[in-house]
Amino acid sequence: MYSSEEFASLEIMCRERATLAKKKMEFWFSEAEYWRAEAEEWKQLRQSADPSIERIANCSSDQPN
């Protein structure tokens, strides 16, 4: 059986881990939002009516790797 001090230590450990997990979740959520915004920008460029963008995209794909 656990002592009162051991229960308190386990509680503190769980709270610390929860805090760390929340910080990691918030970081990855902001990363996801960043990449979602990037994707939206690329979508808008792809759908734009400016034909020069199409030429630039085609020229870059012709470049050797």
C-alpha positions in Angstrom: 0.0 0.0 0.0 1.2 3.5 -0.7 1.9 6.0 2.0 0.4 9.5 2.0 3.7 10.9 0.8 3.9 8.5 -2.1 0.3 9.4 -3.2 1.3 13.1 -3.0 4.4 12.4 -5.1 2.4 10.5 -7.7 -0.1 13.3 -7.8 2.6 15.9 -8.4 4.2 13.8 -11.0 0.9 13.4 -12.9 0.2 17.1 -12.7 3.7 17.9 -14.1 3.3 15.4 -16.9 -0.1 16.8 -17.7 1.3 20.3 -17.9 4.1 19.2 -20.2 1.7 17.3 -22.4 -0.5 20.4 -22.7 2.5 22.5 -23.7 3.5 20.0 -26.3 -0.1 19.8 -27.6 -0.2 23.6 -27.9 3.1 23.6 -29.8 2.0 21.0 -32.3 -1.4 22.7 -32.7 0.4 25.9 -33.6 2.6 24.0 -36.0 -0.5 22.5 -37.7 -2.1 25.9 -38.0 1.1 27.2 -39.6 1.2 24.5 -42.2 -2.6 24.8 -42.9 -2.0 28.5 -43.6 0.9 27.6 -45.9 -1.2 25.1 -47.8 -4.0 27.7 -48.2 -1.5 30.2 -49.6 -0.2 27.7 -52.1 -3.8 26.8 -53.1 -4.6 30.5 -53.7 -1.5 30.9 -55.8 -2.3 27.8 -57.8 -5.9 29.1 -58.4 -4.8 32.6 -59.3 -5.5 33.9 -62.7 -1.9 35.2 -63.1 -0.4 33.2 -66.0 3.2 34.2 -64.9 2.8 32.0 -61.8 2.1 29.0 -64.0 5.2 29.7 -66.1 7.3 30.1 -62.9 6.0 26.8 -61.6 6.7 25.0 -64.9 10.2 26.5 -65.2 11.2 25.3 -61.7 10.0 21.8 -62.4 12.2 21.8 -65.5 15.3 22.3 -63.4 17.6 19.3 -62.9 17.7 17.9 -59.3 
